[in-house]
Amino acid sequence: MLTPFEILELSETANDEAIKKAYLKKVRQYPPEQAPDKFQQIRDAYELIKTERLRISYQLFNHEKPDFLQLLAQTLKSNGAIKRVDETLFTKTLAESLKPHS
């Protein structure tokens, strides 16, 4: 399976501007009317890496659904912060932090 960077023919160190240029170039090459499947693949790739925040998330987790509770528990345990994690509060906080900024 190709990565978003491979689909857009980019280096993993590409910045927002380079990613947007590559996306627009690919969309012109594969317009939705002529190549709907390829266009959707390009669009999905762009949506995964279009901002620095999304790229970091993609690169950290690379399509795998991370166990956020386990990651948090390990982090807190290593810092000695707390013994027990409130799953509901953590899930709500995580969901808020992952919402796109306006």
C-alpha distances in whole Angstrom, upper triangle without the diagonal:
4,7,10,12,10,10,13,14,16,17,16,20,20,23,23,25,22,19,22,23,19,19,22,21,18,20,23,21,19,22,21,24,23,19,19,15,14,16,15,11,13,16,13,12,16,17,15,16,19,22,22,23,19,18,19,18,15,15,17,15,12,11,13,17,19,23,25,28,27,26,29,32,31,31,35,36,35,37,40,40,40,40,38,36,36,33,34,35,32,30,32,32,28,28,30,28,25,27,26,29,31
4,7,8,6,6,10,10,12,13,13,17,17,19,20,21,19,16,18,19,16,15,19,18,15,17,20,18,17,20,20,23,21,18,18,14,12,15,14,10,11,14,12,9,13,15,13,14,16,19,20,20,17,15,18,17,13,14,17,15,11,11,14,18,20,24,25,29,28,27,30,32,31,31,35,36,35,37,40,40,40,40,39,36,37,34,35,35,32,30,32,32,28,27,29,28,24,26,25,27,29
4,5,5,6,9,10,10,11,10,13,14,16,17,19,16,13,16,17,14,14,18,17,15,17,20,19,18,20,20,24,23,19,19,16,14,15,14,10,11,13,11,8,11,12,10,10,13,16,16,17,14,12,14,14,10,10,13,12,9,9,13,16,18,22,23,26,26,24,27,30,29,28,32,33,32,34,37,37,37,38,37,34,34,32,32,33,30,28,29,29,25,24,26,24,21,23,22,24,26
4,5,5,6,8,8,10,9,12,12,13,13,15,13,10,12,14,11,10,14,14,12,14,17,16,16,18,18,22,21,18,17,15,13,13,12,9,8,9,8,4,7,9,7,7,10,13,14,15,12,10,13,13,9,10,14,13,10,11,14,17,19,23,23,27,27,25,27,30,29,29,32,34,33,34,37,37,38,38,37,34,34,32,32,32,29,27,28,27,24,23,25,23,19,20,19,21,23
4,5,5,6,5,6,6,9,9,11,12,14,11,9,12,13,10,10,14,14,12,15,17,17,17,19,20,23,23,20,20,18,15,15,15,12,10,12,11,7,9,11,10,8,10,13,13,15,13,10,13,14,11,11,14,15,12,13,17,19,21,25,25,29,28,26,28,32,30,30,33,35,34,35,38,37,39,39,39,36,36,34,34,34,31,29,30,29,26,26,27,24,21,22,21,23,25
4,5,5,6,8,9,12,12,15,16,17,14,11,14,14,11,12,15,14,12,15,17,16,15,18,20,23,21,18,19,16,13,14,15,11,10,13,12,9,11,14,12,12,14,17,17,19,16,14,16,17,14,13,17,17,13,14,18,21,23,26,27,31,31,28,31,34,33,32,36,37,36,37,41,40,41,42,41,38,39,36,37,37,34,32,33,32,29,28,30,28,24,26,24,26,28
4,5,8,11,12,15,13,16,16,16,14,11,13,13,10,9,13,12,9,12,14,13,12,15,16,19,18,14,15,13,10,11,11,8,7,10,10,7,9,12,11,11,13,16,18,19,16,14,17,18,14,15,19,18,15,15,18,21,23,27,28,32,32,30,32,35,34,34,37,39,38,39,42,42,43,43,42,39,39,36,37,37,34,32,33,32,29,28,29,27,24,25,23,25,27
4,6,9,10,13,11,13,13,13,10,8,10,10,6,6,10,9,7,10,12,11,12,14,16,19,18,15,16,15,11,11,12,10,7,10,10,7,8,11,11,10,11,14,16,18,15,13,17,18,15,15,19,19,16,17,20,23,25,29,29,33,33,31,33,36,35,34,37,40,38,39,43,42,43,44,43,39,40,37,37,37,34,32,33,32,29,28,29,27,24,24,22,24,25
4,7,10,12,10,13,14,14,10,9,12,11,7,9,12,10,9,13,14,13,14,17,19,22,20,18,19,17,14,14,16,13,10,13,14,11,11,15,14,13,14,16,17,20,18,15,18,19,16,16,20,20,17,18,22,25,26,30,31,34,34,32,34,37,36,35,38,40,39,40,43,43,44,45,44,41,42,39,40,40,37,35,36,35,31,31,32,29,26,27,25,27,28
4,6,8,6,10,11,12,8,7,11,10,7,10,13,12,11,15,16,16,17,19,21,24,23,21,21,20,17,17,18,15,12,14,15,11,11,14,13,11,12,14,14,17,15,12,15,17,15,14,18,19,16,18,21,24,25,29,29,33,32,30,32,35,34,33,36,38,36,37,41,40,42,43,42,39,40,38,38,38,35,33,34,33,29,29,30,27,24,25,23,24,26
4,5,5,9,12,13,9,9,13,13,11,13,16,15,15,18,20,19,20,23,25,28,27,24,25,23,20,20,21,18,15,17,17,13,13,16,14,12,13,14,14,16,15,12,14,16,14,12,16,18,15,18,21,24,24,28,28,31,31,28,30,33,32,30,34,36,34,35,38,38,40,41,41,38,39,37,38,37,34,33,34,32,29,29,30,27,24,26,24,25,27
4,6,9,11,13,11,10,14,15,13,14,18,18,17,20,22,22,22,24,26,29,28,26,26,24,21,21,21,18,16,17,16,13,13,15,12,10,12,12,11,13,12,9,10,13,11,9,12,14,12,15,18,20,21,24,24,28,27,24,27,30,28,27,30,32,30,31,35,34,36,37,37,34,35,33,34,34,30,29,30,29,25,26,27,24,21,23,21,23,25
4,6,10,12,10,10,13,14,13,15,18,18,19,21,23,23,24,26,28,31,31,28,28,26,24,23,23,21,18,19,19,15,14,16,14,11,12,12,10,13,13,9,11,14,13,11,14,16,15,18,21,23,23,26,25,29,29,25,27,30,29,27,30,32,30,31,34,34,36,38,37,35,36,34,35,34,31,30,31,29,26,27,27,24,22,23,21,22,24
4,7,8,6,6,10,11,10,12,15,15,16,18,20,20,21,23,25,28,28,26,26,25,21,21,21,19,16,17,17,14,12,15,13,10,10,10,10,13,13,10,12,15,14,13,16,18,16,19,22,24,24,28,27,31,31,27,29,32,31,29,32,35,33,33,37,36,38,40,39,36,37,36,36,35,32,31,31,29,27,27,27,24,22,23,20,21,23
4,6,5,6,9,10,11,12,14,16,17,18,20,21,22,24,25,29,29,27,26,26,23,21,22,20,17,17,17,14,12,14,13,10,9,8,7,11,12,9,12,15,14,14,17,19,18,20,23,24,25,28,27,30,31,28,29,32,31,29,32,34,33,33,36,35,37,39,39,36,36,35,35,34,31,30,30,28,25,25,25,22,20,21,18,18,20
4,6,5,6,9,10,10,12,14,15,16,18,20,21,22,23,26,27,25,24,24,22,20,20,19,15,15,16,13,10,12,12,8,6,6,7,10,11,10,12,15,14,15,18,19,19,20,23,24,25,28,27,30,31,28,29,32,32,30,32,35,34,34,37,36,37,39,38,35,36,34,34,32,30,29,28,26,24,24,23,20,18,18,15,15,16
4,5,5,6,9,10,11,12,14,15,17,18,20,21,22,26,26,25,24,25,22,20,20,20,16,16,17,15,12,14,15,11,9,9,11,14,14,13,16,18,18,18,21,23,22,23,26,28,28,32,30,34,35,32,33,36,36,33,36,39,38,37,41,39,41,43,42,39,39,38,37,36,33,32,32,30,28,27,26,24,22,22,18,18,18
4,5,5,6,9,10,11,12,14,15,16,18,20,22,25,25,23,23,23,20,18,19,18,15,15,17,14,11,14,14,11,10,11,12,15,15,13,16,18,17,17,21,22,20,22,25,27,28,32,31,34,35,32,33,37,36,34,37,39,38,38,41,40,42,44,43,40,40,39,39,37,35,33,33,32,29,28,28,26,23,23,20,21,21
4,5,5,6,9,10,11,12,14,15,16,17,19,22,22,20,20,20,17,15,16,15,11,12,13,10,7,10,11,8,6,9,10,13,12,11,14,16,14,15,18,19,18,19,22,24,25,29,28,32,32,30,31,34,34,32,35,38,36,37,40,39,40,42,41,38,38,36,36,35,32,31,31,29,26,26,26,23,21,21,18,19,20
4,5,5,6,9,10,10,12,14,15,16,17,20,21,20,19,20,17,15,15,15,11,11,13,11,8,10,12,10,7,9,12,15,14,13,16,18,17,18,21,22,20,21,25,26,27,31,30,33,34,32,33,37,36,34,37,40,39,39,42,41,42,44,42,39,39,37,36,36,33,31,31,30,27,26,26,24,21,21,17,18,18
4,5,5,6,9,10,11,12,14,15,17,20,20,19,20,20,17,15,17,16,12,13,15,13,11,14,15,13,11,13,15,18,17,16,19,21,20,20,24,25,23,24,27,29,30,34,33,37,38,35,36,40,39,37,40,43,42,42,45,44,45,47,46,43,43,41,40,39,37,35,35,34,31,30,30,28,25,24,21,21,22
4,6,5,6,9,10,10,12,14,16,19,19,17,18,18,14,13,15,14,10,11,13,11,9,13,14,12,11,14,15,18,17,15,19,20,18,19,22,23,21,21,25,27,29,32,32,36,36,34,35,39,38,37,40,42,41,41,45,44,45,46,45,42,42,40,40,39,36,35,35,34,31,30,30,28,25,25,22,23,23
4,5,5,6,9,10,10,11,13,16,16,15,15,15,12,10,12,11,7,8,10,9,6,10,12,11,9,13,15,17,15,15,18,19,17,18,22,22,20,20,24,25,27,31,31,34,35,33,34,38,37,36,39,42,41,41,44,43,44,45,44,40,40,38,38,37,35,33,33,32,29,27,28,26,23,22,19,21,21
4,5,5,6,9,10,10,12,15,15,15,15,16,13,11,13,13,10,10,13,12,10,13,15,14,12,15,18,20,18,18,22,23,21,22,26,26,24,24,27,29,31,34,34,38,39,36,38,41,41,39,42,45,44,44,47,46,47,49,47,44,43,41,40,40,37,35,35,34,31,30,30,28,25,24,21,22,22
4,6,5,6,9,10,13,16,15,14,16,16,13,11,14,14,10,12,15,13,12,15,17,16,14,18,20,23,21,20,23,24,22,23,27,27,24,25,28,30,32,36,36,40,40,38,40,43,43,41,44,47,46,46,49,48,49,51,49,46,46,43,43,42,40,38,38,37,34,33,33,31,28,28,25,26,26
4,5,5,6,8,11,14,13,11,12,13,9,8,11,10,7,9,12,11,10,14,15,15,14,18,20,22,20,19,23,23,21,22,25,25,22,22,26,28,30,34,34,38,38,36,38,42,41,40,43,45,45,45,48,47,48,49,48,44,44,42,41,41,39,36,37,36,33,31,32,31,27,27,24,26,26
4,5,5,5,8,11,11,10,10,12,9,6,10,10,7,8,12,12,10,13,16,16,14,18,21,23,20,20,24,24,22,23,27,26,24,23,27,28,31,34,35,38,39,37,39,42,42,41,44,46,46,46,49,48,49,50,48,45,44,41,41,41,38,36,36,36,33,31,31,30,27,26,23,25,24
4,6,6,9,11,10,11,12,14,12,9,13,14,11,12,16,15,14,17,19,19,17,21,24,26,24,23,27,27,25,27,30,30,27,27,31,32,35,38,38,42,43,41,42,46,46,45,47,50,49,50,53,51,52,53,52,48,48,45,44,44,42,40,39,39,36,34,35,34,30,29,26,28,27
4,6,10,11,10,9,12,13,10,9,13,13,10,13,16,15,15,18,20,20,19,22,25,27,24,24,27,28,25,26,30,30,27,26,30,32,35,38,38,42,43,41,43,46,46,45,48,50,49,50,53,52,53,54,52,49,49,46,45,45,43,41,41,40,37,36,36,35,32,31,28,30,30
4,6,8,7,6,8,9,7,6,10,10,9,11,14,14,14,16,19,19,18,22,25,27,24,23,27,27,24,26,29,28,25,24,28,30,33,36,37,40,41,40,42,45,44,44,47,49,48,49,52,51,52,52,51,47,47,44,43,44,41,39,39,39,36,34,35,34,30,29,27,29,29
4,6,6,6,7,10,8,6,10,12,10,11,14,15,15,17,19,20,19,23,26,27,24,24,28,28,25,28,31,30,27,26,30,31,34,37,38,41,42,41,42,46,46,45,48,50,50,50,53,52,52,53,51,48,47,44,43,43,41,38,38,38,36,33,34,34,30,29,26,28,28
4,6,5,4,8,8,5,8,11,10,10,13,15,15,16,19,20,19,23,26,27,24,25,28,27,25,28,30,29,27,25,28,29,32,36,36,39,41,39,41,44,45,44,47,49,49,50,52,51,51,52,49,46,45,42,41,41,40,37,36,37,34,32,33,32,29,27,25,27,27
4,6,6,10,10,9,11,14,14,14,17,18,18,20,22,24,23,27,30,31,28,28,32,31,29,31,34,33,30,28,32,33,36,39,40,43,44,43,45,48,48,48,50,53,53,53,56,54,55,55,53,49,48,45,44,45,43,40,40,40,38,35,36,36,32,31,29,31,30
4,6,9,9,9,12,14,13,15,17,19,19,21,23,24,24,27,31,32,29,29,32,32,29,31,34,33,30,28,32,33,36,40,40,44,45,44,46,49,49,48,51,53,53,54,57,55,56,56,54,50,50,47,46,46,44,41,42,42,39,37,38,38,34,33,31,33,32
4,6,5,6,9,10,11,12,14,15,16,18,20,22,21,25,28,29,26,26,29,29,26,28,31,29,26,25,28,30,33,36,37,41,41,40,42,45,45,45,48,50,50,51,54,52,53,53,51,47,47,44,43,44,42,39,39,39,36,34,36,35,31,31,29,31,31
4,6,5,6,9,10,10,12,14,15,16,18,20,20,24,27,28,24,25,28,27,24,27,29,28,25,23,26,27,31,34,35,38,39,38,40,43,43,43,46,48,48,49,51,50,50,50,48,45,44,41,40,41,39,36,36,37,34,31,33,32,29,28,26,29,29
4,5,5,6,9,10,11,12,14,15,17,19,20,23,26,26,23,23,26,25,22,24,27,25,22,20,23,25,28,31,32,36,37,36,38,41,41,41,43,45,46,47,49,48,48,48,46,43,42,39,38,39,37,34,35,35,32,30,32,31,28,27,26,29,29
4,5,5,6,9,10,11,12,14,16,17,18,21,24,25,22,21,25,24,21,23,26,24,21,20,23,25,28,31,32,36,36,35,37,40,40,40,43,45,45,46,49,48,48,48,46,43,43,39,39,40,37,35,35,35,32,30,32,31,27,27,25,28,28
4,5,5,6,9,10,11,12,14,16,16,19,22,23,20,20,24,23,20,23,26,24,22,20,24,25,28,31,32,35,36,35,37,40,40,40,42,45,44,45,48,47,47,48,46,42,42,39,38,38,36,33,34,34,31,29,30,29,26,25,23,25,25
4,5,5,6,8,10,10,12,15,15,18,21,22,18,19,22,21,18,21,24,22,19,17,21,22,25,28,29,32,33,32,34,37,37,37,40,42,42,43,45,44,44,45,42,39,38,35,35,35,33,30,30,31,28,26,27,27,23,22,21,23,24
4,5,5,6,9,10,11,13,14,18,20,20,17,17,20,19,16,18,21,19,16,15,18,20,23,27,27,31,32,30,32,35,35,35,38,40,40,41,44,43,43,43,41,38,38,34,34,35,32,30,30,31,27,25,27,26,23,22,21,24,25
4,5,5,6,9,10,11,12,15,18,19,16,15,19,19,16,18,21,20,17,16,20,22,24,28,28,32,33,31,33,36,36,35,38,40,40,41,44,43,43,44,42,39,39,36,35,35,33,30,31,31,28,26,27,26,22,22,20,22,23
4,5,5,6,9,10,10,14,17,17,14,15,18,18,15,18,21,20,17,16,20,21,23,27,27,30,32,30,32,35,35,34,37,39,39,40,42,41,41,42,40,37,36,33,33,33,31,28,28,28,25,23,24,23,20,19,17,19,20
4,5,5,6,9,10,13,16,16,12,13,16,15,12,15,18,16,14,13,16,17,20,23,23,27,28,27,28,32,32,31,34,36,36,37,40,38,38,39,37,34,33,30,30,30,28,25,26,26,23,21,22,21,17,17,16,19,20
4,5,5,7,8,12,14,14,11,11,14,13,11,13,16,15,12,12,15,17,19,23,23,27,28,26,28,31,31,30,33,35,35,36,39,37,38,39,37,34,34,31,31,31,28,26,27,26,23,22,23,21,18,18,17,19,21
4,5,5,5,9,12,13,10,10,14,14,11,14,17,17,14,14,18,19,21,25,24,28,29,27,28,32,32,31,33,36,35,36,39,37,38,39,38,34,34,32,31,31,28,26,26,26,23,21,22,20,17,17,15,17,18
4,6,6,8,11,11,8,10,13,12,11,14,16,15,14,13,16,17,19,22,22,25,27,25,26,30,30,29,31,34,34,34,37,35,36,37,35,31,31,28,28,28,25,23,23,22,20,18,19,17,14,13,11,14,15
4,6,8,10,10,6,7,10,9,7,10,12,12,10,10,13,14,16,19,19,23,24,22,23,27,27,26,28,31,30,31,34,33,33,34,32,29,29,26,26,26,23,21,22,21,18,17,18,16,13,13,12,15,17
4,6,7,8,5,4,8,9,7,9,12,12,11,12,15,16,18,21,20,24,25,22,24,27,27,26,29,31,30,31,34,33,34,35,34,30,31,28,28,28,25,23,24,22,19,19,19,17,14,15,13,15,17
4,7,9,7,7,11,11,11,13,15,16,15,15,19,19,21,24,23,26,28,25,26,30,30,28,31,33,33,33,36,34,35,37,36,32,32,30,30,29,26,24,24,23,20,19,19,17,14,14,11,13,14
4,5,5,6,9,10,10,12,14,15,15,16,19,19,20,23,21,25,26,23,24,28,27,26,28,31,30,30,33,31,33,34,33,30,30,28,28,27,24,23,23,21,18,18,17,15,13,13,10,11,13
4,5,5,6,9,10,10,12,14,15,16,19,19,19,22,20,24,24,21,22,26,25,23,26,28,27,27,30,29,30,32,32,29,29,27,28,26,23,23,23,20,18,18,18,14,13,14,12,12,15
4,5,5,6,9,10,11,12,13,15,17,17,16,19,17,20,21,18,19,22,22,20,23,26,25,24,28,26,27,29,28,25,25,24,24,22,20,19,19,17,14,14,14,11,9,11,9,10,13
4,5,5,6,8,10,11,11,12,14,14,15,18,16,20,21,18,19,23,23,21,24,27,26,26,29,28,29,30,29,26,26,24,24,23,20,19,19,17,14,14,14,12,9,11,9,11,14
4,5,5,6,8,10,10,12,14,15,15,19,18,21,22,19,20,24,23,22,25,27,26,27,30,29,30,31,30,27,28,26,27,26,22,21,22,20,17,17,18,15,13,14,13,15,17
4,5,5,6,9,10,12,13,14,14,17,15,19,19,16,17,21,20,18,21,24,23,23,26,25,27,28,28,25,26,24,25,24,20,20,21,19,15,16,17,14,12,14,14,15,18
4,6,5,6,8,9,11,11,10,14,12,16,17,14,15,19,18,17,20,22,22,22,25,24,25,26,25,22,23,21,22,21,18,17,18,16,13,13,15,12,9,12,12,15,18
4,5,5,5,7,9,10,11,15,14,18,18,16,18,21,21,20,23,25,24,25,28,27,28,29,28,25,26,23,24,24,20,19,21,19,16,16,18,15,12,15,14,17,20
4,6,5,9,10,12,12,16,15,19,19,16,18,21,20,19,22,24,23,24,27,27,28,29,28,26,27,25,26,26,22,21,23,21,18,19,20,17,15,18,17,19,23
4,6,9,9,10,9,12,12,16,15,12,15,17,16,15,19,20,19,21,24,23,25,25,25,22,24,22,23,23,19,19,21,19,15,17,19,16,14,17,17,20,23
4,6,5,7,7,10,11,14,14,12,14,17,16,16,19,21,21,22,25,24,25,25,24,21,23,20,22,22,18,17,20,18,15,16,18,16,14,17,17,20,24
4,6,8,9,13,14,18,17,15,18,21,20,20,23,25,24,26,28,28,29,29,28,25,26,24,25,25,22,20,22,22,18,18,21,19,16,18,19,21,25
4,6,9,13,14,17,17,16,19,21,21,21,24,26,26,28,30,29,29,29,28,25,26,23,24,24,21,19,21,21,17,17,20,18,15,18,18,21,24
4,6,9,11,15,14,13,16,19,18,19,22,23,23,25,27,27,27,27,25,22,23,20,22,23,19,17,20,20,16,17,20,18,16,18,20,23,26
4,7,9,12,12,12,14,16,17,18,20,21,22,24,26,25,24,24,22,19,20,17,18,19,16,14,17,17,13,14,17,16,14,16,18,22,25
4,6,9,9,8,11,13,13,14,16,18,18,20,22,21,21,21,19,16,18,15,17,17,14,13,16,16,12,13,17,15,13,17,19,22,25
4,6,5,6,9,10,11,12,14,15,17,19,20,19,18,18,16,13,14,12,14,15,12,11,15,15,12,13,17,16,15,18,21,23,27
4,5,5,6,8,10,10,12,14,15,16,18,17,16,16,14,11,12,10,12,12,9,8,12,11,8,11,14,13,12,16,18,21,24
4,5,5,6,8,10,10,12,14,15,16,15,13,13,11,8,9,7,10,11,8,8,12,12,10,13,15,15,15,18,21,23,27
4,5,5,6,9,10,10,12,14,15,15,14,13,11,10,12,10,14,14,11,12,16,15,13,16,18,17,17,21,24,26,29
4,6,5,6,9,10,11,12,14,14,14,14,13,11,13,12,15,15,11,12,16,14,12,15,17,15,16,19,22,24,27
4,5,5,6,8,10,11,12,11,11,11,10,8,11,10,13,12,9,11,13,12,10,14,16,14,15,19,21,23,26
4,5,5,6,8,10,10,10,9,8,8,7,10,10,14,13,10,13,16,14,14,17,19,17,19,22,25,26,30
4,6,5,6,9,10,10,11,10,11,11,14,14,17,17,14,16,19,17,16,19,21,19,20,24,26,28,31
4,5,5,6,9,9,10,11,12,11,14,15,18,16,13,16,18,16,15,18,19,17,18,22,24,25,29
4,5,5,6,5,6,8,9,9,12,13,16,15,12,15,17,15,15,19,20,18,20,23,26,26,30
4,5,5,6,7,7,9,10,14,15,19,17,15,18,20,19,18,22,23,21,23,26,29,30,34
4,6,8,10,11,13,14,17,18,21,20,17,20,23,20,20,23,24,22,24,27,29,30,34
4,5,8,10,13,13,17,18,21,19,17,20,22,19,19,23,23,21,23,26,29,29,32
4,6,8,11,12,16,18,21,19,17,21,22,20,20,24,25,23,25,28,31,31,35
4,7,9,10,13,16,18,16,15,18,20,17,18,22,22,20,23,26,28,29,32
4,6,8,10,13,16,14,13,17,18,17,18,21,22,21,23,26,29,29,33
4,7,10,13,16,15,14,17,19,18,19,22,23,23,25,28,31,32,35
4,7,9,12,12,11,14,16,16,17,19,21,21,23,25,29,30,33
4,6,9,8,7,10,12,12,13,16,17,17,19,22,25,26,29
4,6,5,6,9,10,11,12,14,16,16,18,20,24,25,28
4,6,5,6,9,10,10,12,14,15,16,18,22,24,27
4,5,5,6,9,10,11,12,14,16,17,21,22,25
4,6,5,6,8,10,11,12,14,16,19,21,23
4,5,5,6,8,10,10,12,14,18,19,22
4,5,5,6,9,10,11,13,16,18,21
4,5,5,6,9,10,11,15,16,19
4,5,5,6,9,10,14,15,18
4,5,5,6,9,12,14,17
4,5,5,7,10,12,15
4,6,5,9,10,13
4,6,8,9,13
4,6,9,12
4,6,9
4,6
4
